[in-house]
Amino acid sequence: MPDDESSIKDMKAMLRVNLGIEPDRLFEWPEQSLERRAFLMFDPEEHREELELVTRFLQLERVKIYHSGVPGSWEYFRKHCRSGVIIVS
């Protein structure tokens, strides 16, 4: 198994156990799929490890990531993204 596949499998398990996120269903919605965009609302000081894990996983899954720590990011996500997920920690 290639490194990326093994890494993704490990990260998915960590997301399930540590954060209660079901990664295989993250971008599913009844009768449609969501755009592969995610807005992360994490306090980088309090939840640094969780933020790094989620960010790495989403990057490997080729998801466009927006973060609450970047000025204007929420406004852009709201105005320009038709769909996606919001992950709060």
Backbone as CSV, one residue per row, in Angstrom:
resi,resn,N_x,N_y,N_z,CA_x,CA_y,CA_z,C_x,C_y,C_z
1,MET,0.856,-1.186,0.000,0.000,0.000,0.000,0.894,1.239,0.000
2,PRO,0.653,2.196,-0.900,1.468,3.412,-0.932,1.351,4.221,0.347
3,ASP,2.361,5.046,0.621,2.397,5.853,1.833,1.160,6.718,2.016
4,ASP,0.721,7.416,0.961,-0.443,8.291,1.068,-1.686,7.514,1.479
5,GLU,-1.885,6.349,0.899,-3.057,5.543,1.246,-3.004,5.100,2.698
6,SER,-1.856,4.672,3.153,-1.685,4.254,4.542,-1.888,5.442,5.480
7,SER,-1.324,6.574,5.105,-1.445,7.781,5.900,-2.899,8.232,5.997
8,ILE,-3.617,8.199,4.878,-5.029,8.588,4.879,-5.840,7.642,5.752
9,LYS,-5.570,6.355,5.645,-6.292,5.371,6.458,-6.066,5.631,7.949
10,ASP,-4.827,5.902,8.337,-4.510,6.202,9.735,-5.190,7.488,10.192
11,MET,-5.157,8.510,9.345,-5.786,9.783,9.700,-7.294,9.630,9.848
12,LYS,-7.925,8.844,8.967,-9.363,8.615,9.070,-9.708,7.966,10.406
13,ALA,-8.906,7.009,10.813,-9.136,6.346,12.102,-8.987,7.347,13.252
14,MET,-7.989,8.201,13.185,-7.775,9.204,14.232,-8.918,10.213,14.266
15,LEU,-9.426,10.614,13.103,-10.549,11.544,13.047,-11.790,10.927,13.691
16,ARG,-12.027,9.647,13.405,-13.181,8.953,13.994,-13.060,8.887,15.516
17,VAL,-11.913,8.419,15.988,-11.718,8.184,17.421,-11.577,9.484,18.206
18,ASN,-10.723,10.395,17.738,-10.398,11.591,18.514,-11.406,12.727,18.369
19,LEU,-12.022,12.841,17.192,-12.893,14.000,16.949,-14.341,13.632,16.626
20,GLY,-14.625,12.340,16.489,-15.989,11.928,16.171,-16.416,12.296,14.757
21,ILE,-15.457,12.473,13.865,-15.745,12.821,12.471,-15.716,11.551,11.633
22,GLU,-16.740,11.373,10.820,-16.786,10.239,9.896,-16.293,10.730,8.538
23,PRO,-14.982,10.585,8.265,-14.390,11.193,7.076,-14.962,10.724,5.746
24,ASP,-15.412,9.491,5.662,-15.939,8.990,4.391,-17.297,9.593,4.057
25,ARG,-17.936,10.215,5.041,-19.254,10.812,4.820,-19.217,12.334,4.917
26,LEU,-18.045,12.897,5.031,-17.881,14.326,5.284,-18.502,15.198,4.192
27,PHE,-18.394,14.797,2.945,-18.901,15.615,1.848,-20.136,15.017,1.191
28,GLU,-20.856,14.186,1.926,-22.090,13.601,1.404,-23.289,14.348,1.968
29,TRP,-24.293,14.466,1.153,-25.552,15.079,1.542,-26.609,14.319,0.776
30,PRO,-27.805,14.126,1.320,-28.806,13.336,0.592,-28.989,13.826,-0.846
31,GLU,-28.843,12.905,-1.768,-29.080,13.109,-3.190,-28.092,14.039,-3.891
32,GLN,-27.012,14.418,-3.226,-25.997,15.248,-3.884,-24.685,15.172,-3.120
33,SER,-23.651,15.622,-3.746,-22.357,15.724,-3.081,-22.049,17.201,-2.855
34,LEU,-21.372,17.489,-1.780,-20.976,18.857,-1.477,-19.674,19.191,-2.193
35,GLU,-19.456,20.478,-2.436,-18.175,20.914,-2.975,-17.097,20.529,-1.981
36,ARG,-15.935,20.243,-2.463,-14.832,19.828,-1.592,-14.149,21.075,-1.048
37,ARG,-14.894,21.743,-0.164,-14.423,22.948,0.520,-14.753,22.794,1.995
38,ALA,-13.861,23.280,2.837,-14.082,23.171,4.278,-13.678,24.466,4.966
39,PHE,-14.520,24.890,5.893,-14.196,26.037,6.732,-13.906,25.491,8.123
40,LEU,-12.707,25.776,8.641,-12.290,25.262,9.946,-12.369,26.360,10.990
41,MET,-13.095,26.074,12.058,-13.194,27.008,13.179,-12.526,26.345,14.383
42,PHE,-11.220,26.500,14.455,-10.413,25.920,15.520,-9.588,27.033,16.150
43,ASP,-9.467,27.023,17.448,-8.525,27.922,18.106,-7.157,27.264,17.964
44,PRO,-6.253,27.867,17.182,-4.966,27.218,16.916,-4.105,27.037,18.165
45,GLU,-4.335,27.814,19.192,-3.553,27.651,20.423,-4.082,26.507,21.271
46,GLU,-5.405,26.386,21.367,-6.007,25.352,22.214,-6.142,24.002,21.508
47,HIS,-6.266,24.022,20.193,-6.547,22.789,19.441,-5.564,22.599,18.293
48,ARG,-4.309,22.893,18.549,-3.273,22.831,17.517,-3.171,21.448,16.879
49,GLU,-3.127,20.396,17.693,-2.956,19.045,17.147,-4.154,18.621,16.301
50,GLU,-5.365,18.935,16.780,-6.562,18.593,16.023,-6.593,19.353,14.699
51,LEU,-6.244,20.631,14.758,-6.215,21.459,13.549,-5.224,20.896,12.540
52,GLU,-4.042,20.499,13.000,-3.035,19.929,12.099,-3.521,18.626,11.474
53,LEU,-4.154,17.772,12.268,-4.663,16.494,11.767,-5.730,16.714,10.703
54,VAL,-6.702,17.550,10.999,-7.783,17.813,10.051,-7.233,18.463,8.787
55,THR,-6.343,19.421,8.947,-5.756,20.112,7.794,-4.983,19.147,6.907
56,ARG,-4.148,18.291,7.502,-3.388,17.307,6.705,-4.308,16.377,5.938
57,PHE,-5.330,15.872,6.629,-6.273,14.968,5.972,-6.963,15.660,4.794
58,LEU,-7.473,16.871,5.025,-8.186,17.589,3.969,-7.269,17.912,2.798
59,GLN,-6.022,18.257,3.075,-5.075,18.524,1.993,-4.831,17.278,1.148
60,LEU,-4.659,16.130,1.795,-4.470,14.883,1.047,-5.703,14.525,0.217
61,GLU,-6.871,14.939,0.707,-8.121,14.675,-0.005,-8.435,15.770,-1.032
62,ARG,-7.491,16.692,-1.209,-7.617,17.778,-2.188,-8.842,18.663,-1.947
63,VAL,-9.013,19.032,-0.672,-10.106,19.910,-0.263,-9.562,21.326,-0.139
64,LYS,-10.317,22.296,-0.621,-9.955,23.704,-0.455,-10.317,24.086,0.983
65,ILE,-9.322,24.595,1.730,-9.495,24.853,3.158,-9.518,26.357,3.430
66,TYR,-10.479,26.765,4.244,-10.580,28.131,4.738,-10.508,28.042,6.263
67,HIS,-9.960,29.067,6.914,-9.768,28.998,8.367,-10.174,30.305,9.024
68,SER,-10.806,30.189,10.175,-11.297,31.361,10.897,-10.171,32.293,11.338
69,GLY,-8.949,31.808,11.388,-7.823,32.640,11.782,-7.307,33.547,10.675
70,VAL,-7.856,33.398,9.476,-7.435,34.221,8.339,-8.499,35.305,8.113
71,PRO,-8.133,36.567,8.271,-9.113,37.646,8.092,-9.794,37.571,6.719
72,GLY,-11.119,37.687,6.730,-11.894,37.673,5.498,-12.265,36.289,4.989
73,SER,-11.712,35.255,5.612,-11.944,33.891,5.148,-13.409,33.474,5.276
74,TRP,-14.037,33.777,6.397,-15.450,33.409,6.595,-16.340,34.148,5.599
75,GLU,-16.084,35.425,5.425,-16.885,36.221,4.494,-16.772,35.655,3.072
76,TYR,-15.572,35.302,2.656,-15.366,34.716,1.332,-16.104,33.383,1.213
77,PHE,-15.961,32.528,2.220,-16.608,31.211,2.210,-18.127,31.384,2.080
78,ARG,-18.696,32.275,2.870,-20.147,32.513,2.837,-20.628,33.019,1.484
79,LYS,-19.884,33.925,0.900,-20.332,34.566,-0.337,-20.041,33.765,-1.608
80,HIS,-18.977,32.979,-1.620,-18.520,32.379,-2.875,-18.608,30.858,-2.936
81,CYS,-18.864,30.207,-1.843,-18.934,28.741,-1.851,-20.402,28.328,-1.786
82,ARG,-20.845,27.588,-2.779,-22.244,27.150,-2.814,-22.519,26.061,-1.788
83,SER,-21.500,25.282,-1.478,-21.648,24.212,-0.497,-20.282,23.877,0.072
84,GLY,-20.261,23.024,1.066,-19.027,22.624,1.721,-19.341,22.211,3.142
85,VAL,-18.314,22.047,3.934,-18.522,21.663,5.330,-17.870,22.701,6.236
86,ILE,-18.418,22.800,7.444,-17.857,23.649,8.483,-17.510,22.729,9.636
87,ILE,-16.267,22.770,10.066,-15.816,21.920,11.166,-15.426,22.827,12.325
88,VAL,-16.073,22.607,13.464,-15.864,23.447,14.652,-15.272,22.596,15.761
89,SER,-14.272,23.157,16.431,-13.708,22.470,17.602,-13.602,23.462,18.732
